[in-house]
């Protein structure tokens, strides 16, 4: 057997071990991990390095593609999404931020994912994966920035129904809450570009308008017609 054949045979052997490892543990091996008495972790790191440098030949790339090794970021993303989804389906809730499940920081994974969904920082590939597998996560992630809004919005709706006014005066207190001050803060944030699109939409639904000028804010406390 020639040198080239030996190298190909060795590569195929490691690829087979990698697939076997992933099937068994549902993850990629760590850098120093040994499997079946082989330095599988080191071998994987070497292949990723060669791939990034453009030194891995097409035949080897084709063999490794199904394992997710060459697209580690996306592979890990999918693993984490599936883990979060399994938790949600079992407990009908998402993990708390510091919650550890079977040694995995599931809470932190969800916190990061929610943040990425909210900030629209996911790649097109990642977003497509969510849309195809767990679309409910997108909706819940988008609402992250509204978590503290609902109490105020509900209070404002009660105020509108009770007083017939659209908005409270600057220093007006309603049911023990500084509703007027909260209203002014939202107006200021809107003009400064500090509100998300979700926040703007929900505020617009209760009558908010974000003028370019800060003058005469209190003049908008006109009665509901």
Beta strands, then each sheet from edge to edge (+ up, - down):
end
